Amino acid sequence: MSYTRFLAAAVVGVVAASVHAQGLAPAQPAASVATGNAAQPRDLSALLEPILKKHDIPGMVASIVVGDQLIATAAAGVRQRGSPEAVTLNDQFHIGSCTKAMTATLCAILVERGTLRWDMTLAEAFPNLADSMHEQFKPATLAQLLTNRAGVPANLDAGGLWGKLWTADGSPVEVRRMLLEGVIAQAPAYPPGTKNIYSNAGFAIAGHIAETVIGKPYEDLMQEHLFAPRGMTSCGWGPPGTPGKIDQPRGHRRNGKHVAPDASGADNPPAIAPAGRLHCTLSDWAKFVSLHLRGDAANPNHAAALLKPETFTQLHTPPDSLSDYAFGWSRPIRPWGKGDAADAKGYVLTHGGSNTMWFCVTWIAPERDFAVLVMCNQGERGDKACDEAVWALIQEHLKATKP
């Protein structure tokens, strides 16, 4: 896959959904996201069936979260086009660039522990690369990497770097070092801090800073500091499933053909893992989304976990006026997200993800203490299908919670 196609899919993941609505009343809690099903969530699978048919998507799962409660779920379609195995709520889906917010959260945990600093520069993190690092990259910071403001290019095709990452031997840590060295040897795409340009490589380098400073692979750090504390037991890297079995959903290319998990090009190279190479179940993703939903200071039922309240505020706030992109989240305003407080503005958090064979998206309304999540196993058309499913879920929530 060309880097341009991968980047296009990722950017679509950020901006695809264009959800609009008005009004929302508080919902009553049901099934616990954090501790399992305390009550049975409503089954909204019927909402997805016509959307799958309209957009010709193999399968989809979705949920509504209120606070730390899973109040509604939905599953429809099949794991592989042309095969009978139905999608289930326990299936694992690739979440693409929605991994970015998780990487930023990991870094925030390490910042609070004093291991990293938001203003840690590339020169500080990699002193042994000082001679080969372009002078203009040296002051770029961890915070700038995690907000797409570090000067890291949007495209890695220059010098054949993207192609080299596909064929490189070595551990994920080693190939991330290759990515880093290939990027910093050239001049930044723009002076760090002066523009906001979406860059998967920036998040990959941020993950590499964490693993380099601590001396543990990024994947192990995610398991230790985020997945295990949140009880996210289904998380893994690369496409889900067992070769030769249809035991998990398969991703599907733009022509509708399914892709086996061991097929060439079934996912992006491990160097990009911190930017978008994770798979997990809907409920485990909801545990992460709930962390940010309740952690936001605008939530009337605010209850920060894993991180301090002020850290969530930083993660959810764009650092400048260049764009509404913060640390792995876009933060637009939507009427349906506006709460009842006097200072309510309707800020929501959103991000989508795709490696061109899968698509997912979440919308979080902190002021109203609810979120929606949708995952599907096709990239092309999957973005439009997920957008439509998101709006259907929001409308359902509006109707179910109307006073």
C-alpha positions, 0 to 999 in steps of 0.5 A, a space after each residue: 500500500 502506498 503511504 499516500 493511500 494510508 494517509 488518505 484513509 487516516 485523514 478520512 478517519 478524522 473528518 468523515 463524520 458530520 453529525 448534527 442534532 439538537 438537544 439531549 437529556 441525561 440517560 440512565 446507566 445500564 451495563 458497566 463498561 469497566 466491570 462487565 454487564 451489570 444489566 443487559 444493554 438494549 439491542 439496536 442491531 436492527 438499526 444497522 441492517 439497512 445501513 449495511 445493505 445501503 453501503 454494501 458493508 460486510 459487518 458492523 458493531 456499535 454501542 452507546 456509552 453513558 458514563 462508564 455504562 454500556 447502555 446499548 449495543 448492536 451487531 450486524 452482518 458477517 465476518 467475511 463477505 460471502 461466508 456465513 459466520 456472523 459478526 458478534 459483539 465479542 469480535 475484534 476489529 482494527 481501529 486504525 488511527 483511533 490508536 493515536 489517542 491511546 498513544 497520547 494517553 500512554 505518554 500522559 501517564 508517563 509524563 505524570 510519573 516523571 519519566 517523560 515531559 511534554 516539552 522533551 525535545 527530539 534532541 533530548 530524547 535521542 542525543 546519540 542521533 545529534 550528528 545526523 538530526 537536522 538542526 530544525 528538528 532538534 527543538 521539536 517536542 513530544 507534545 508537538 508530535 502528539 498534536 501534529 505540529 512537530 514538522 514531521 511530514 505527512 508523506 513518507 515516500 521521500 527517499 523510499 522510506 515507506 517502502 523500506 519500512 515494509 520490507 525491513 527486518 528487525 523488531 518493531 523497536 528497530 523499525 521505528 528507529 529506522 523511521 525516526 532516522 529517515 525522517 529527522 535526516 531531512 528538513 522538517 516539512 515546516 518549522 515545528 509549532 507553526 502548522 498543523 499537518 496530520 502525520 502518522 509518523 509523528 505519533 510513531 516517533 512519539 511512541 519511539 520516544 517512550 520506548 527509548 527513554 524507558 527501555 521497553 517496547 511501545 507495545 509492552 508499555 501500552 499493555 502495562 500502563 493502559 490496557 491492563 489497568 483498564 481491563 482491556 484484554 482483547 487488544 493486539 497488534 495487526 489484523 485480528 484472527 487466525 490464518 485459515 479460520 474465520 474466527 474473527 472479522 476480515 478486513 476488506 479492500 475497496 473492491 470488496 475482497 476480504 484480506 486474510 490476516 497473514 496476507 501481504 499488505 494485510 496491515 501497515 508495518 509495525 513501525 506505524 503501530 503507535 499511529 494505527 495498528 491496534 485491534 480490539 473488541 467493541 467493549 474494550 474500546 468502550 473502556 478507553 472511550 469511557 476513560 476520556 468521557 468521564 475524565 473531561 472536566 466538562 462532564 457533569 459526572 466528572 470522575 478522572 481515572 488513571 490521570 489527573 483532571 488537569 491532564 485530561 484537560 490538556 489532552 482534550 484541548 488544542 494547544 493553539 488556534 492552528 486547528 481543533 486537533 488536540 492529542 489524538 482527538 479532534 474537538 469540534 462543536 456540535 449542538 447535540 453535545 451541548 450540556 445544561 451548564 451555564 458555560 456549556 459550549 457543545 464541544 465534542 471529541 472525535 476520531 476515526 481510523 482506517 488502514 483502508 481495509 477497516 473503519 471505525 469512529 467514535 464521537 464523545 459528548 462530555 457535557 452530556 456524558 455519552 459517547 457512540 462507537 462504531 466499527 466495521 470491516 471495510 474501509 471504502 464505503 465503511 466511512 460513510 456507513 459508520 457516519 450514518 450509523 453514528 447519527 442513527 445511534 445519536 438519534 436513538 439516544 435522543 429519543 430514548 432520553 427525551 424528558 
